[in-house]
Amino acid sequence: FGGLVIRIIVTYFSVFGAKLDHNERLFVALAWLPKATVQAAIGPLALDMANDALAGIGDEVSDDDLNILNERVVLGKQLLTIAVLSIIVTAPVGAFAIMTAGPRLLKRSRNVLRI
């Protein structure tokens, strides 16, 4: 929880030079809350690497090495489970923060930049 608070504060102050008002800076800080995109990208890698190592062993492997590889597969499954749970928890929270804070903190500008 403390990490999220620090991240919001740092994000709020990092956009100071962008000529945003207080509400806009607060919205940017909320929009940059973690939504587990990194976990989604790299979550399966540990399990894939452990499975590849287990599949690539030769016939002359010791029981200790086999146990280590099997333990790595178990750990990879646990890591993938944690990654999925973090996605399930944080993605809806981030989307809810954006959907509820946007209309309350942001105002429509009459000077729309046309490209």
N, CA, C and O atoms as a Tinker XYZ file with bonds, in Angstrom:
   460  protein
     1  N      0.822000   -1.195000    0.000000    73     2
     2  CA     0.000000    0.000000    0.000000    64     1     3
     3  C      0.865000    1.257000    0.000000    63     2     4     5
     4  O      0.568000    2.229000   -0.694000    81     3
     5  N      1.933000    1.222000    0.785000    73     3     6
     6  CA     2.827000    2.371000    0.855000    64     5     7
     7  C      3.472000    2.679000   -0.489000    63     6     8     9
     8  O      3.692000    3.840000   -0.834000    81     7
     9  N      3.776000    1.613000   -1.253000    73     7    10
    10  CA     4.359000    1.809000   -2.581000    64     9    11
    11  C      3.408000    2.530000   -3.524000    63    10    12    13
    12  O      3.833000    3.355000   -4.332000    81    11
    13  N      2.113000    2.215000   -3.419000    73    11    14
    14  CA     1.126000    2.896000   -4.268000    64    13    15
    15  C      1.031000    4.376000   -3.929000    63    14    16    17
    16  O      0.941000    5.220000   -4.821000    81    15
    17  N      1.050000    4.686000   -2.642000    73    15    18
    18  CA     0.978000    6.086000   -2.216000    64    17    19
    19  C      2.190000    6.855000   -2.728000    63    18    20    21
    20  O      2.057000    7.965000   -3.243000    81    19
    21  N      3.371000    6.261000   -2.586000    73    19    22
    22  CA     4.591000    6.911000   -3.074000    64    21    23
    23  C      4.529000    7.085000   -4.588000    63    22    24    25
    24  O      4.924000    8.125000   -5.115000    81    23
    25  N      4.028000    6.057000   -5.291000    73    23    26
    26  CA     3.932000    6.154000   -6.750000    64    25    27
    27  C      2.982000    7.278000   -7.166000    63    26    28    29
    28  O      3.281000    8.013000   -8.107000    81    27
    29  N      1.856000    7.423000   -6.492000    73    27    30
    30  CA     0.912000    8.505000   -6.811000    64    29    31
    31  C      1.555000    9.862000   -6.572000    63    30    32    33
    32  O      1.412000   10.773000   -7.388000    81    31
    33  N      2.264000    9.999000   -5.455000    73    31    34
    34  CA     2.907000   11.281000   -5.137000    64    33    35
    35  C      3.984000   11.608000   -6.168000    63    34    36    37
    36  O      4.043000   12.733000   -6.665000    81    35
    37  N      4.830000   10.639000   -6.492000    73    35    38
    38  CA     5.901000   10.871000   -7.467000    64    37    39
    39  C      5.313000   11.203000   -8.836000    63    38    40    41
    40  O      5.800000   12.105000   -9.518000    81    39
    41  N      4.285000   10.491000   -9.234000    73    39    42
    42  CA     3.649000   10.768000  -10.523000    64    41    43
    43  C      3.042000   12.162000  -10.537000    63    42    44    45
    44  O      3.160000   12.883000  -11.527000    81    43
    45  N      2.402000   12.538000   -9.455000    73    43    46
    46  CA     1.785000   13.863000   -9.354000    64    45    47
    47  C      2.833000   14.951000   -9.577000    63    46    48    49
    48  O      2.607000   15.897000  -10.332000    81    47
    49  N      3.976000   14.809000   -8.917000    73    47    50
    50  CA     5.007000   15.837000   -9.044000    64    49    51
    51  C      5.810000   15.723000  -10.342000    63    50    52    53
    52  O      6.435000   16.697000  -10.762000    81    51
    53  N      5.805000   14.570000  -10.974000    73    51    54
    54  CA     6.575000   14.417000  -12.207000    64    53    55
    55  C      5.946000   15.143000  -13.391000    63    54    56    57
    56  O      6.630000   15.402000  -14.381000    81    55
    57  N      4.677000   15.471000  -13.314000    73    55    58
    58  CA     4.025000   16.184000  -14.422000    64    57    59
    59  C      3.867000   17.677000  -14.126000    63    58    60    61
    60  O      3.041000   18.349000  -14.743000    81    59
    61  N      4.651000   18.190000  -13.191000    73    59    62
    62  CA     4.552000   19.607000  -12.841000    64    61    63
    63  C      4.886000   20.523000  -14.006000    63    62    64    65
    64  O      4.254000   21.570000  -14.150000    81    63
    65  N      5.837000   20.176000  -14.829000    73    63    66
    66  CA     6.240000   21.036000  -15.932000    64    65    67
    67  C      5.298000   20.992000  -17.125000    63    66    68    69
    68  O      5.553000   21.667000  -18.122000    81    67
    69  N      4.240000   20.237000  -17.058000    73    67    70
    70  CA     3.350000   20.068000  -18.202000    64    69    71
    71  C      2.205000   21.076000  -18.232000    63    70    72    73
    72  O      1.303000   20.954000  -19.061000    81    71
    73  N      2.226000   22.049000  -17.362000    73    71    74
    74  CA     1.195000   23.089000  -17.299000    64    73    75
    75  C     -0.198000   22.493000  -17.092000    63    74    76    77
    76  O     -1.171000   22.925000  -17.708000    81    75
    77  N     -0.271000   21.509000  -16.226000    73    75    78
    78  CA    -1.553000   20.914000  -15.870000    64    77    79
    79  C     -2.004000   21.494000  -14.539000    63    78    80    81
    80  O     -1.180000   21.829000  -13.689000    81    79
    81  N     -3.328000   21.612000  -14.360000    73    79    82
    82  CA    -3.808000   22.078000  -13.062000    64    81    83
    83  C     -3.814000   20.925000  -12.069000    63    82    84    85
    84  O     -3.476000   19.794000  -12.418000    81    83
    85  N     -4.195000   21.212000  -10.843000    73    83    86
    86  CA    -4.156000   20.215000   -9.770000    64    85    87
    87  C     -4.981000   18.979000  -10.113000    63    86    88    89
    88  O     -4.513000   17.855000   -9.929000    81    87
    89  N     -6.194000   19.172000  -10.605000    73    87    90
    90  CA    -7.069000   18.033000  -10.926000    64    89    91
    91  C     -6.498000   17.171000  -12.048000    63    90    92    93
    92  O     -6.597000   15.945000  -12.007000    81    91
    93  N     -5.909000   17.807000  -13.036000    73    91    94
    94  CA    -5.325000   17.050000  -14.145000    64    93    95
    95  C     -4.113000   16.242000  -13.676000    63    94    96    97
    96  O     -3.936000   15.096000  -14.089000    81    95
    97  N     -3.281000   16.829000  -12.820000    73    95    98
    98  CA    -2.135000   16.091000  -12.276000    64    97    99
    99  C     -2.606000   14.911000  -11.433000    63    98   100   101
   100  O     -2.017000   13.832000  -11.494000    81    99
   101  N     -3.656000   15.105000  -10.652000    73    99   102
   102  CA    -4.201000   14.023000   -9.839000    64   101   103
   103  C     -4.750000   12.908000  -10.719000    63   102   104   105
   104  O     -4.568000   11.729000  -10.413000    81   103
   105  N     -5.423000   13.271000  -11.810000    73   103   106
   106  CA    -5.946000   12.252000  -12.720000    64   105   107
   107  C     -4.815000   11.448000  -13.358000    63   106   108   109
   108  O     -4.912000   10.226000  -13.471000    81   107
   109  N     -3.746000   12.123000  -13.773000    73   107   110
   110  CA    -2.609000   11.415000  -14.358000    64   109   111
   111  C     -2.022000   10.442000  -13.333000    63   110   112   113
   112  O     -1.671000    9.313000  -13.676000    81   111
   113  N     -1.918000   10.873000  -12.094000    73   111   114
   114  CA    -1.385000   10.000000  -11.046000    64   113   115
   115  C     -2.272000    8.766000  -10.859000    63   114   116   117
   116  O     -1.761000    7.661000  -10.678000    81   115
   117  N     -3.577000    8.943000  -10.901000    73   115   118
   118  CA    -4.491000    7.802000  -10.777000    64   117   119
   119  C     -4.441000    6.912000  -12.010000    63   118   120   121
   120  O     -4.514000    5.688000  -11.899000    81   119
   121  N     -4.317000    7.521000  -13.181000    73   119   122
   122  CA    -4.284000    6.728000  -14.421000    64   121   123
   123  C     -3.018000    5.891000  -14.514000    63   122   124   125
   124  O     -3.004000    4.861000  -15.188000    81   123
   125  N     -1.962000    6.320000  -13.849000    73   123   126
   126  CA    -0.709000    5.577000  -13.887000    64   125   127
   127  C     -0.590000    4.554000  -12.763000    63   126   128   129
   128  O      0.497000    4.027000  -12.522000    81   127
   129  N     -1.672000    4.270000  -12.084000    73   127   130
   130  CA    -1.652000    3.199000  -11.091000    64   129   131
   131  C     -1.318000    1.886000  -11.791000    63   130   132   133
   132  O     -1.658000    1.716000  -12.962000    81   131
   133  N     -0.672000    0.970000  -11.114000    73   131   134
   134  CA    -0.316000   -0.300000  -11.739000    64   133   135
   135  C     -1.556000   -1.082000  -12.179000    63   134   136   137
   136  O     -2.548000   -1.176000  -11.456000    81   135
   137  N     -1.464000   -1.628000  -13.365000    73   135   138
   138  CA    -2.553000   -2.445000  -13.891000    64   137   139
   139  C     -2.043000   -3.816000  -14.334000    63   138   140   141
   140  O     -2.716000   -4.509000  -15.097000    81   139
   141  N     -0.885000   -4.203000  -13.872000    73   139   142
   142  CA    -0.315000   -5.543000  -14.062000    64   141   143
   143  C     -0.002000   -5.881000  -15.513000    63   142   144   145
   144  O     -0.062000   -7.052000  -15.891000    81   143
   145  N      0.324000   -4.905000  -16.325000    73   143   146
   146  CA     0.686000   -5.207000  -17.712000    64   145   147
   147  C      2.031000   -5.919000  -17.795000    63   146   148   149
   148  O      2.235000   -6.765000  -18.665000    81   147
   149  N      2.951000   -5.579000  -16.892000    73   147   150
   150  CA     4.244000   -6.263000  -16.885000    64   149   151
   151  C      4.066000   -7.723000  -16.463000    63   150   152   153
   152  O      4.676000   -8.623000  -17.041000    81   151
   153  N      3.231000   -7.944000  -15.459000    73   151   154
   154  CA     2.980000   -9.309000  -15.018000    64   153   155
   155  C      2.347000  -10.139000  -16.131000    63   154   156   157
   156  O      2.643000  -11.325000  -16.277000    81   155
   157  N      1.485000   -9.515000  -16.904000    73   155   158
   158  CA     0.864000  -10.236000  -18.019000    64   157   159
   159  C      1.891000  -10.603000  -19.077000    63   158   160   161
   160  O      1.797000  -11.654000  -19.710000    81   159
   161  N      2.872000   -9.729000  -19.263000    73   159   162
   162  CA     3.870000   -9.977000  -20.300000    64   161   163
   163  C      4.907000  -11.015000  -19.883000    63   162   164   165
   164  O      5.298000  -11.859000  -20.690000    81   163
   165  N      5.355000  -10.959000  -18.630000    73   163   166
   166  CA     6.448000  -11.848000  -18.236000    64   165   167
   167  C      6.030000  -12.951000  -17.273000    63   166   168   169
   168  O      6.865000  -13.780000  -16.911000    81   167
   169  N      4.796000  -12.993000  -16.853000    73   167   170
   170  CA     4.334000  -14.011000  -15.918000    64   169   171
   171  C      4.595000  -15.429000  -16.363000    63   170   172   173
   172  O      5.061000  -16.237000  -15.560000    81   171
   173  N      4.315000  -15.769000  -17.608000    73   171   174
   174  CA     4.524000  -17.156000  -18.036000    64   173   175
   175  C      5.980000  -17.532000  -18.327000    63   174   176   177
   176  O      6.272000  -18.710000  -18.530000    81   175
   177  N      6.893000  -16.571000  -18.353000    73   175   178
   178  CA     8.274000  -16.868000  -18.752000    64   177   179
   179  C      8.964000  -17.857000  -17.819000    63   178   180   181
   180  O      9.653000  -18.763000  -18.287000    81   179
   181  N      8.791000  -17.699000  -16.512000    73   179   182
   182  CA     9.464000  -18.599000  -15.569000    64   181   183
   183  C      8.990000  -20.035000  -15.758000    63   182   184   185
   184  O      9.794000  -20.967000  -15.732000    81   183
   185  N      7.692000  -20.212000  -15.947000    73   183   186
   186  CA     7.168000  -21.563000  -16.163000    64   185   187
   187  C      7.657000  -22.135000  -17.485000    63   186   188   189
   188  O      8.007000  -23.313000  -17.560000    81   187
   189  N      7.682000  -21.318000  -18.521000    73   187   190
   190  CA     8.192000  -21.784000  -19.816000    64   189   191
   191  C      9.653000  -22.205000  -19.721000    63   190   192   193
   192  O     10.043000  -23.240000  -20.261000    81   191
   193  N     10.456000  -21.402000  -19.034000    73   191   194
   194  CA    11.876000  -21.729000  -18.893000    64   193   195
   195  C     12.072000  -23.014000  -18.086000    63   194   196   197
   196  O     12.923000  -23.839000  -18.420000    81   195
   197  N     11.283000  -23.179000  -17.029000    73   195   198
   198  CA    11.405000  -24.392000  -16.216000    64   197   199
   199  C     10.967000  -25.624000  -17.013000    63   198   200   201
   200  O     11.609000  -26.671000  -16.941000    81   199
   201  N      9.883000  -25.498000  -17.765000    73   199   202
   202  CA     9.424000  -26.628000  -18.590000    64   201   203
   203  C     10.437000  -26.969000  -19.680000    63   202   204   205
   204  O     10.668000  -28.143000  -19.968000    81   203
   205  N     11.043000  -25.945000  -20.288000    73   203   206
   206  CA    12.061000  -26.187000  -21.314000    64   205   207
   207  C     13.278000  -26.897000  -20.722000    63   206   208   209
   208  O     13.831000  -27.811000  -21.334000    81   207
   209  N     13.688000  -26.473000  -19.534000    73   207   210
   210  CA    14.833000  -27.106000  -18.881000    64   209   211
   211  C     14.513000  -28.556000  -18.529000    63   210   212   213
   212  O     15.371000  -29.429000  -18.659000    81   211
   213  N     13.305000  -28.813000  -18.092000    73   211   214
   214  CA    12.908000  -30.174000  -17.741000    64   213   215
   215  C     12.815000  -31.050000  -18.979000    63   214   216   217
   216  O     13.185000  -32.224000  -18.948000    81   215
   217  N     12.319000  -30.477000  -20.069000    73   215   218
   218  CA    12.188000  -31.258000  -21.307000    64   217   219
   219  C     13.545000  -31.526000  -21.956000    63   218   220   221
   220  O     13.691000  -32.494000  -22.702000    81   219
   221  N     14.531000  -30.684000  -21.681000    73   219   222
   222  CA    15.825000  -30.817000  -22.339000    64   221   223
   223  C     16.847000  -31.638000  -21.569000    63   222   224   225
   224  O     18.015000  -31.691000  -21.955000    81   223
   225  N     16.426000  -32.273000  -20.492000    73   223   226
   226  CA    17.401000  -33.055000  -19.730000    64   225   227
   227  C     17.694000  -34.368000  -20.437000    63   226   228   229
   228  O     16.844000  -34.919000  -21.137000    81   227
   229  N     18.880000  -34.846000  -20.247000    73   227   230
   230  CA    19.297000  -36.113000  -20.863000    64   229   231
   231  C     18.925000  -37.302000  -19.993000    63   230   232   233
   232  O     18.252000  -37.178000  -18.969000    81   231
   233  N     19.388000  -38.449000  -20.443000    73   231   234
   234  CA    19.096000  -39.682000  -19.711000    64   233   235
   235  C     19.919000  -39.803000  -18.434000    63   234   236   237
   236  O     19.501000  -40.460000  -17.480000    81   235
   237  N     21.069000  -39.179000  -18.417000    73   235   238
   238  CA    21.976000  -39.321000  -17.283000    64   237   239
   239  C     21.850000  -38.127000  -16.348000    63   238   240   241
   240  O     22.810000  -37.382000  -16.153000    81   239
   241  N     20.690000  -37.947000  -15.782000    73   239   242
   242  CA    20.463000  -36.848000  -14.850000    64   241   243
   243  C     20.275000  -37.448000  -13.457000    63   242   244   245
   244  O     19.615000  -38.473000  -13.286000    81   243
   245  N     20.862000  -36.796000  -12.487000    73   243   246
   246  CA    20.759000  -37.312000  -11.115000    64   245   247
   247  C     19.366000  -37.017000  -10.555000    63   246   248   249
   248  O     18.643000  -36.153000  -11.053000    81   247
   249  N     19.024000  -37.744000   -9.531000    73   247   250
   250  CA    17.732000  -37.525000   -8.879000    64   249   251
   251  C     17.652000  -36.124000   -8.272000    63   250   252   253
   252  O     16.593000  -35.497000   -8.270000    81   251
   253  N     18.777000  -35.647000   -7.761000    73   251   254
   254  CA    18.798000  -34.301000   -7.178000    64   253   255
   255  C     18.502000  -33.241000   -8.245000    63   254   256   257
   256  O     17.715000  -32.323000   -8.013000    81   255
   257  N     19.135000  -33.375000   -9.410000    73   255   258
   258  CA    18.893000  -32.415000  -10.485000    64   257   259
   259  C     17.446000  -32.491000  -10.970000    63   258   260   261
   260  O     16.831000  -31.464000  -11.257000    81   259
   261  N     16.909000  -33.693000  -11.061000    73   259   262
   262  CA    15.517000  -33.861000  -11.479000    64   261   263
   263  C     14.566000  -33.227000  -10.467000    63   262   264   265
   264  O     13.580000  -32.596000  -10.847000    81   263
   265  N     14.858000  -33.392000   -9.195000    73   263   266
   266  CA    14.034000  -32.775000   -8.157000    64   265   267
   267  C     14.102000  -31.256000   -8.217000    63   266   268   269
   268  O     13.096000  -30.575000   -8.022000    81   267
   269  N     15.285000  -30.732000   -8.486000    73   267   270
   270  CA    15.440000  -29.279000   -8.610000    64   269   271
   271  C     14.619000  -28.766000   -9.786000    63   270   272   273
   272  O     13.924000  -27.759000   -9.654000    81   271
   273  N     14.684000  -29.435000  -10.926000    73   271   274
   274  CA    13.918000  -28.997000  -12.097000    64   273   275
   275  C     12.421000  -29.094000  -11.849000    63   274   276   277
   276  O     11.668000  -28.208000  -12.251000    81   275
   277  N     11.983000  -30.159000  -11.192000    73   275   278
   278  CA    10.559000  -30.284000  -10.870000    64   277   279
   279  C     10.115000  -29.189000   -9.901000    63   278   280   281
   280  O      9.004000  -28.671000  -10.011000    81   279
   281  N     10.977000  -28.843000   -8.963000    73   279   282
   282  CA    10.665000  -27.749000   -8.032000    64   281   283
   283  C     10.566000  -26.419000   -8.779000    63   282   284   285
   284  O      9.730000  -25.579000   -8.447000    81   283
   285  N     11.409000  -26.232000   -9.774000    73   283   286
   286  CA    11.339000  -24.996000  -10.570000    64   285   287
   287  C     10.040000  -24.914000  -11.363000    63   286   288   289
   288  O      9.492000  -23.827000  -11.545000    81   287
   289  N      9.549000  -26.043000  -11.829000    73   287   290
   290  CA     8.256000  -26.053000  -12.519000    64   289   291
   291  C      7.149000  -25.656000  -11.548000    63   290   292   293
   292  O      6.263000  -24.877000  -11.901000    81   291
   293  N      7.194000  -26.185000  -10.338000    73   291   294
   294  CA     6.201000  -25.830000   -9.319000    64   293   295
   295  C      6.271000  -24.333000   -9.011000    63   294   296   297
   296  O      5.239000  -23.668000   -8.925000    81   295
   297  N      7.481000  -23.806000   -8.846000    73   295   298
   298  CA     7.642000  -22.380000   -8.582000    64   297   299
   299  C      7.159000  -21.531000   -9.762000    63   298   300   301
   300  O      6.568000  -20.469000   -9.568000    81   299
   301  N      7.412000  -22.002000  -10.979000    73   299   302
   302  CA     6.917000  -21.289000  -12.158000    64   301   303
   303  C      5.398000  -21.230000  -12.193000    63   302   304   305
   304  O      4.820000  -20.211000  -12.571000    81   303
   305  N      4.752000  -22.322000  -11.800000    73   303   306
   306  CA     3.283000  -22.330000  -11.736000    64   305   307
   307  C      2.770000  -21.362000  -10.677000    63   306   308   309
   308  O      1.768000  -20.674000  -10.879000    81   307
   309  N      3.471000  -21.317000   -9.545000    73   307   310
   310  CA     3.079000  -20.380000   -8.492000    64   309   311
   311  C      3.236000  -18.938000   -8.948000    63   310   312   313
   312  O      2.375000  -18.099000   -8.684000    81   311
   313  N      4.330000  -18.655000   -9.627000    73   311   314
   314  CA     4.563000  -17.306000  -10.131000    64   313   315
   315  C      3.507000  -16.908000  -11.148000    63   314   316   317
   316  O      3.020000  -15.778000  -11.132000    81   315
   317  N      3.155000  -17.824000  -12.027000    73   315   318
   318  CA     2.119000  -17.541000  -13.011000    64   317   319
   319  C      0.778000  -17.300000  -12.327000    63   318   320   321
   320  O      0.027000  -16.416000  -12.737000    81   319
   321  N      0.472000  -18.071000  -11.295000    73   319   322
   322  CA    -0.772000  -17.874000  -10.554000    64   321   323
   323  C     -0.811000  -16.505000   -9.903000    63   322   324   325
   324  O     -1.838000  -15.827000   -9.940000    81   323
   325  N      0.298000  -16.092000   -9.307000    73   323   326
   326  CA     0.367000  -14.769000   -8.685000    64   325   327
   327  C      0.212000  -13.672000   -9.738000    63   326   328   329
   328  O     -0.458000  -12.669000   -9.492000    81   327
   329  N      0.821000  -13.853000  -10.896000    73   327   330
   330  CA     0.702000  -12.861000  -11.972000    64   329   331
   331  C     -0.749000  -12.727000  -12.417000    63   330   332   333
   332  O     -1.241000  -11.615000  -12.606000    81   331
   333  N     -1.432000  -13.852000  -12.584000    73   331   334
   334  CA    -2.841000  -13.813000  -13.001000    64   333   335
   335  C     -3.693000  -13.137000  -11.933000    63   334   336   337
   336  O     -4.561000  -12.324000  -12.250000    81   335
   337  N     -3.448000  -13.470000  -10.673000    73   335   338
   338  CA    -4.217000  -12.833000   -9.593000    64   337   339
   339  C     -3.973000  -11.329000   -9.534000    63   338   340   341
   340  O     -4.900000  -10.561000   -9.281000    81   339
   341  N     -2.735000  -10.905000   -9.764000    73   339   342
   342  CA    -2.462000   -9.470000   -9.742000    64   341   343
   343  C     -3.161000   -8.758000  -10.896000    63   342   344   345
   344  O     -3.583000   -7.611000  -10.751000    81   343
   345  N     -3.284000   -9.420000  -12.023000    73   343   346
   346  CA    -4.017000   -8.844000  -13.156000    64   345   347
   347  C     -5.495000   -8.738000  -12.811000    63   346   348   349
   348  O     -6.128000   -7.711000  -13.058000    81   347
   349  N     -6.041000   -9.808000  -12.238000    73   347   350
   350  CA    -7.466000   -9.822000  -11.894000    64   349   351
   351  C     -7.808000   -8.734000  -10.881000    63   350   352   353
   352  O     -8.892000   -8.154000  -10.934000    81   351
   353  N     -6.897000   -8.459000   -9.966000    73   351   354
   354  CA    -7.159000   -7.461000   -8.928000    64   353   355
   355  C     -6.896000   -6.045000   -9.424000    63   354   356   357
   356  O     -7.738000   -5.164000   -9.248000    81   355
   357  N     -5.743000   -5.812000  -10.040000    73   355   358
   358  CA    -5.351000   -4.435000  -10.328000    64   357   359
   359  C     -5.971000   -3.842000  -11.590000    63   358   360   361
   360  O     -6.215000   -2.637000  -11.633000    81   359
   361  N     -6.228000   -4.635000  -12.600000    73   359   362
   362  CA    -6.787000   -4.081000  -13.838000    64   361   363
   363  C     -8.169000   -3.456000  -13.614000    63   362   364   365
   364  O     -8.393000   -2.332000  -14.062000    81   363
   365  N     -9.095000   -4.131000  -12.944000    73   363   366
   366  CA   -10.393000   -3.480000  -12.707000    64   365   367
   367  C    -10.294000   -2.268000  -11.790000    63   366   368   369
   368  O    -11.030000   -1.297000  -11.969000    81   367
   369  N     -9.390000   -2.313000  -10.808000    73   367   370
   370  CA    -9.225000   -1.159000   -9.921000    64   369   371
   371  C     -8.725000    0.044000  -10.713000    63   370   372   373
   372  O     -9.228000    1.154000  -10.539000    81   371
   373  N     -7.739000   -0.168000  -11.579000    73   371   374
   374  CA    -7.234000    0.926000  -12.409000    64   373   375
   375  C     -8.274000    1.461000  -13.366000    63   374   376   377
   376  O     -8.395000    2.674000  -13.542000    81   375
   377  N     -9.030000    0.562000  -13.991000    73   375   378
   378  CA   -10.088000    1.003000  -14.916000    64   377   379
   379  C    -11.169000    1.778000  -14.164000    63   378   380   381
   380  O    -11.669000    2.790000  -14.656000    81   379
   381  N    -11.523000    1.305000  -12.982000    73   379   382
   382  CA   -12.537000    2.012000  -12.178000    64   381   383
   383  C    -12.042000    3.398000  -11.788000    63   382   384   385
   384  O    -12.804000    4.364000  -11.833000    81   383
   385  N    -10.766000    3.504000  -11.405000    73   383   386
   386  CA   -10.211000    4.802000  -11.026000    64   385   387
   387  C    -10.256000    5.778000  -12.194000    63   386   388   389
   388  O    -10.574000    6.953000  -12.008000    81   387
   389  N     -9.942000    5.306000  -13.384000    73   387   390
   390  CA    -9.964000    6.177000  -14.558000    64   389   391
   391  C    -11.396000    6.587000  -14.906000    63   390   392   393
   392  O    -11.664000    7.756000  -15.183000    81   391
   393  N    -12.309000    5.618000  -14.890000    73   391   394
   394  CA   -13.701000    5.915000  -15.276000    64   393   395
   395  C    -14.388000    6.850000  -14.288000    63   394   396   397
   396  O    -15.176000    7.703000  -14.696000    81   395
   397  N    -14.108000    6.706000  -13.011000    73   395   398
   398  CA   -14.786000    7.561000  -12.035000    64   397   399
   399  C    -14.082000    8.900000  -11.846000    63   398   400   401
   400  O    -14.736000    9.921000  -11.633000    81   399
   401  N    -12.757000    8.901000  -11.921000    73   399   402
   402  CA   -12.023000   10.145000  -11.684000    64   401   403
   403  C    -12.049000   11.061000  -12.900000    63   402   404   405
   404  O    -12.021000   12.282000  -12.746000    81   403
   405  N    -12.100000   10.504000  -14.098000    73   403   406
   406  CA   -12.072000   11.321000  -15.308000    64   405   407
   407  C    -13.163000   12.383000  -15.358000    63   406   408   409
   408  O    -12.857000   13.571000  -15.470000    81   407
   409  N    -14.412000   11.987000  -15.278000    73   407   410
   410  CA   -15.475000   12.993000  -15.335000    64   409   411
   411  C    -15.460000   13.980000  -14.163000    63   410   412   413
   412  O    -15.924000   15.111000  -14.305000    81   411
   413  N    -14.938000   13.569000  -13.025000    73   411   414
   414  CA   -14.936000   14.446000  -11.856000    64   413   415
   415  C    -13.751000   15.402000  -11.836000    63   414   416   417
   416  O    -13.869000   16.529000  -11.356000    81   415
   417  N    -12.614000   14.957000  -12.354000    73   415   418
   418  CA   -11.396000   15.771000  -12.255000    64   417   419
   419  C    -11.084000   16.557000  -13.521000    63   418   420   421
   420  O    -10.423000   17.594000  -13.460000    81   419
   421  N    -11.550000   16.076000  -14.661000    73   419   422
   422  CA   -11.205000   16.718000  -15.926000    64   421   423
   423  C    -12.369000   17.539000  -16.442000    63   422   424   425
   424  O    -13.534000   17.208000  -16.222000    81   423
   425  N    -12.033000   18.606000  -17.127000    73   423   426
   426  CA   -13.071000   19.430000  -17.749000    64   425   427
   427  C    -12.787000   19.514000  -19.238000    63   426   428   429
   428  O    -11.640000   19.438000  -19.678000    81   427
   429  N    -13.831000   19.670000  -19.985000    73   427   430
   430  CA   -13.674000   19.794000  -21.437000    64   429   431
   431  C    -13.113000   21.161000  -21.774000    63   430   432   433
   432  O    -13.504000   22.178000  -21.201000    81   431
   433  N    -12.200000   21.157000  -22.704000    73   431   434
   434  CA   -11.589000   22.404000  -23.135000    64   433   435
   435  C    -12.262000   22.881000  -24.404000    63   434   436   437
   436  O    -12.561000   22.086000  -25.295000    81   435
   437  N    -12.498000   24.166000  -24.487000    73   435   438
   438  CA   -13.067000   24.716000  -25.713000    64   437   439
   439  C    -12.003000   24.874000  -26.802000    63   438   440   441
   440  O    -12.320000   24.921000  -27.991000    81   439
   441  N    -10.757000   24.954000  -26.386000    73   439   442
   442  CA    -9.643000   25.092000  -27.320000    64   441   443
   443  C     -9.084000   23.717000  -27.620000    63   442   444   445
   444  O     -8.089000   23.305000  -27.025000    81   443
   445  N     -9.708000   23.016000  -28.526000    73   443   446
   446  CA    -9.274000   21.676000  -28.883000    64   445   447
   447  C     -8.200000   21.795000  -29.936000    63   446   448   449
   448  O     -8.374000   22.498000  -30.931000    81   447
   449  N     -7.092000   21.114000  -29.726000    73   447   450
   450  CA    -6.018000   21.089000  -30.696000    64   449   451
   451  C     -6.383000   20.175000  -31.830000    63   450   452   453
   452  O     -6.609000   18.985000  -31.614000    81   451
   453  N     -6.445000   20.688000  -33.010000    73   451   454
   454  CA    -6.784000   19.867000  -34.185000    64   453   455
   455  C     -5.513000   19.559000  -34.951000    63   454   456   457
   456  O     -4.706000   20.437000  -35.256000    81   455
   457  N     -5.366000   18.290000  -35.247000    73   455   458
   458  CA    -4.160000   17.855000  -35.956000    64   457   459
   459  C     -4.503000   17.494000  -37.377000    63   458   460
   460  O     -3.624000   17.102000  -38.144000    81   459
